[in-house]
Structures are given as structure tokens and as C-alpha cells.
Amino acid sequence: MEPERRLEAYRTMVLIRTYEEAILREYHADKKPVFDIGAGLVPGEMHLSAGQEPVAAGVCAHLTTEDAVTATHRPHHFAIAHGVNLEKMTAEIFGRATGLGRGRGGHMHLFDPETHFSCSGIIAEGYPPALGQALAFQRRGTDRVAVAVTGEGAANQGAFHESLNLAALWRLPVVFVVEDNDWGISVPRSASTSVTSNAVRAAGYGIPGERVKDNSVEEVHRAAGQAVARARAGEGPSLIEVHTLRLWGHFEGDAQGYRSDLDSVPSRDPLPAYEQQLRADGILDDALVSGISAEAGERVEAAIAFAKQSPEPDPATAADFVFASA
């Protein structure tokens, strides 16, 4: 990667981490002294993506907002990397009327037509819609692509295999991305999956498959660049699995008592590792690190303030936006 691209990947990763840390702070701020998942400004479940920044930064570096991304129930990193408006996304997370879904969907149901981004709390749900988007792109004669993201546990779902089969059959411009963070909620992949790499499953459908082993944004960037270029050229789908890291719990409030790897997690954090690498290569210094951090902090805090100042949806509008008008 060129120095400019490496620096941009770092900026994206810092923005994602800063955002997730701020959401973590706001989510827990009014759930004390006893944790109540239904209490506070942001009630309900919260799935944060700290540790998985390299996947989103590496993949989305090759996309424009004309390309489509379907993400998982842990979606913020891909939303940010793909250019979803921070203010509108944060307002949606807070359930406010200025949000992407006018406060109806929350953090697991972010839909942004402006950037062709969507996500869902249903496992492997994003794969079939990505096929539809890719089919539309193909039939319109464009070079746009769809990226479908899921976790390693979802690779055992029927929707995963059906989508790979149909995409291969129709040579659709879609890139399948599997984020392997080792844990399907509390189940280790060794207890649920018969293969050590979901990338090998691509061969069963006659498409390229690659596993990126070390949560490296530069390796993800390389693999994604090849897959996106292949899709844009009309050569069909590809599958990339990235061995990434879930830095925090499956959801906020998860005690993680099942997790045997907790002691090693801090040492595997990809953000300080990448910062150290860029410093060693002369791309980053103290001033630049400080400036990037400050810029990210300003953007994130502005989005938080926008959300808090936005109105809650009027209960009288509860039935609005259920049906499209003719």
C-alpha cells in the first residue's frame, strides 16, 4: 500500500475505535449501579466492533458510495468505513426522529440509501439482499459491486451456501466477507464448524476463496482489492475470510465467562499494532497521531451531541412509514 493509503486506513480505524468507545460510554452511562439492558438513553442490546476495524477499513477502501454493503448485527465499523453519515447513524442508535430510520430501527437496523448500506440482526440475512443488489448492478450494465459481510458462525447457515451458489451460477459482482472473531456468541468455532477456514468452502462453488490470518488491514486491503477488481470486471464473486478479533463482549453486559482467550486479547489489539508499524516506517509521528485522534474525537462528539439534542419520534406517528404510498 502507498503511504497515503496506509495513513487513510489508520484514520478510518481510529475513527471507528473512537466512535465505539463513545457509544460504549454513552450506553453504560445510565445503566448503573445495576446493569439493566432496557434502561437509559440507548436501551436494548449493543454489539460493538472494537478489534474488527481492519476488516472494514481494508475492504471499504476499494468501494465508493455507489457500491452496496450489507453488514451484520455488529455493523458500526462497516457503516463508518463506507461513509454513512455519523450524525444520522448516531441519532438512529439513540432512537431519535433524525436517525437513518427515523428512530425506528436502532443500531442493528441501519439503512442508508445514500450510501447503499444496510444491516440486520438476523444471522446471514445480508447475503441474499446483496445478491439482489449485485443482480441489479449487473443487469444495468454498471461496474458497481455489492459486499456482503457476515460472521464465521453464519457460514453454517443455509442462506450463506445458497447465496454463494447463486452468485457463482450467475457470475454476480459480489464479494462475500466473513469476519472470524473465533466466537459465535459464546460458542468457539471449533465446536460449530467442521472446517478450519470458511475460505475453503468457496471451492465448492467454483469461486476464489482466501483467508487473511492476522487481522492485518494491509492484507485485507490486498485481498479485497483483488476481489473487488474481479467483480467490477464481470468475473463473478469471491470469498474472503478474515481472522479478526472481538475486543469486547458479544454484546454489552456480556460477562465473557466462556472466553478462554481473554488474557491475550489486549496484546492482539490491531490499532496500536498498526500505529507502531506506521511509526516504524516513518509515516506517523506524535503530532500526526495527536491530530488524527483529535479530529476523530471532534467528529464523534458532534454526532453524539446531535443525537442527544434530536427529538424522540412522536408516538402519534407510530404507524407512519409502514407502507409505501402509491
ZIZIQUI-V578993 format. One record per residue. N is the residue number from 0. PSI is psi in degrees with one decimal (999 if undefined). Layout:
N/PSI, N/PSI
//
This chain:
0/141.2, 1/153.2, 2/-38.5, 3/-40.2, 4/-38.1, 5/-41.5, 6/-39.0, 7/-37.5, 8/-40.7, 9/-43.7, 10/-44.8, 11/-43.8, 12/-40.0, 13/-42.4, 14/-43.2, 15/-49.2, 16/-41.4, 17/-40.7, 18/-46.2, 19/-37.0, 20/-37.4, 21/-41.0, 22/-39.2, 23/-45.7, 24/-48.4, 25/-35.3, 26/-41.0, 27/-10.0, 28/-37.8, 29/31.0, 30/29.8, 31/158.7, 32/-17.1, 33/126.5, 34/124.8, 35/109.9, 36/-21.7, 37/-0.4, 38/165.3, 39/-178.3, 40/-28.9, 41/79.9, 42/161.3, 43/-175.5, 44/155.8, 45/121.1, 46/113.8, 47/151.6, 48/16.3, 49/130.4, 50/-19.9, 51/13.1, 52/-37.7, 53/-30.7, 54/-51.4, 55/-44.7, 56/-40.5, 57/-39.6, 58/-50.3, 59/-13.3, 60/-21.6, 61/1.9, 62/158.8, 63/171.3, 64/-5.1, 65/-18.2, 66/159.8, 67/145.5, 68/127.0, 69/123.0, 70/-173.1, 71/-168.7, 72/-10.8, 73/77.7, 74/-10.9, 75/-37.0, 76/-41.3, 77/-36.3, 78/-45.8, 79/-46.7, 80/-27.0, 81/-2.0, 82/18.0, 83/139.9, 84/122.5, 85/-40.7, 86/-48.6, 87/-37.8, 88/-43.9, 89/-40.1, 90/-37.5, 91/-41.8, 92/-36.2, 93/-0.7, 94/37.5, 95/156.1, 96/-18.8, 97/4.9, 98/171.0, 99/-39.8, 100/26.0, 101/29.7, 102/7.7, 103/-22.9, 104/-36.6, 105/-172.0, 106/-20.6, 107/-3.4, 108/68.8, 109/122.1, 110/123.9, 111/96.1, 112/-27.3, 113/-30.4, 114/5.4, 115/46.7, 116/140.8, 117/162.8, 118/171.7, 119/153.0, 120/-5.5, 121/131.6, 122/127.1, 123/9.9, 124/-30.3, 125/-15.9, 126/-51.9, 127/-44.1, 128/-34.1, 129/-35.4, 130/-42.3, 131/-41.4, 132/-43.7, 133/-38.7, 134/-41.7, 135/-44.1, 136/-43.5, 137/-46.8, 138/-25.3, 139/-4.6, 140/25.1, 141/174.8, 142/19.7, 143/152.4, 144/159.8, 145/140.0, 146/124.2, 147/121.4, 148/139.2, 149/172.7, 150/169.7, 151/-29.1, 152/-32.4, 153/-15.5, 154/-6.8, 155/1.7, 156/152.0, 157/-36.9, 158/-33.1, 159/-52.4, 160/-39.4, 161/-38.6, 162/-43.2, 163/-41.9, 164/-49.1, 165/-38.9, 166/-40.4, 167/-41.1, 168/-41.3, 169/2.5, 170/51.4, 171/148.2, 172/74.8, 173/141.8, 174/119.7, 175/127.3, 176/125.2, 177/121.7, 178/107.4, 179/98.3, 180/17.1, 181/-19.9, 182/121.6, 183/89.6, 184/-100.6, 185/8.6, 186/122.4, 187/149.0, 188/-29.0, 189/-21.5, 190/-3.8, 191/-18.5, 192/131.6, 193/-12.8, 194/151.6, 195/-14.6, 196/125.3, 197/-14.2, 198/-28.9, 199/-20.4, 200/-20.2, 201/-34.7, 202/-30.1, 203/-16.4, 204/10.1, 205/31.4, 206/159.0, 207/144.9, 208/139.5, 209/141.0, 210/124.1, 211/118.9, 212/-21.3, 213/20.7, 214/33.8, 215/123.7, 216/-31.6, 217/-35.3, 218/-37.5, 219/-43.5, 220/-44.4, 221/-50.4, 222/-42.1, 223/-36.2, 224/-42.7, 225/-43.4, 226/-42.6, 227/-41.3, 228/-40.2, 229/-44.3, 230/-43.6, 231/-29.4, 232/1.1, 233/19.7, 234/2.5, 235/-171.3, 236/164.5, 237/162.0, 238/130.6, 239/126.9, 240/132.6, 241/124.6, 242/100.4, 243/-160.8, 244/128.6, 245/103.5, 246/-33.7, 247/-164.7, 248/169.8, 249/-41.7, 250/163.0, 251/127.4, 252/-7.8, 253/117.3, 254/-17.0, 255/30.0, 256/-21.1, 257/-13.0, 258/115.3, 259/-9.6, 260/12.0, 261/-38.8, 262/-29.3, 263/-7.7, 264/-50.0, 265/-36.0, 266/-13.1, 267/7.2, 268/121.4, 269/-21.6, 270/-53.9, 271/-30.7, 272/-42.8, 273/-36.8, 274/-44.4, 275/-39.9, 276/-43.5, 277/-33.5, 278/-44.6, 279/-30.4, 280/5.0, 281/16.9, 282/-28.4, 283/147.4, 284/179.6, 285/-43.4, 286/-42.6, 287/-41.8, 288/-44.6, 289/-42.0, 290/-42.4, 291/-41.5, 292/-43.0, 293/-41.8, 294/-43.8, 295/-43.5, 296/-41.2, 297/-43.9, 298/-43.5, 299/-45.1, 300/-32.6, 301/-39.1, 302/-40.4, 303/-44.9, 304/-41.8, 305/-44.2, 306/-46.3, 307/-31.2, 308/-8.9, 309/150.4, 310/153.2, 311/154.4, 312/142.0, 313/124.4, 314/-26.5, 315/-15.6, 316/14.9, 317/-32.4, 318/-2.4, 319/153.6, 320/15.4, 321/-40.8, 322/146.0, 323/138.3, 324/148.5, 325/999
//
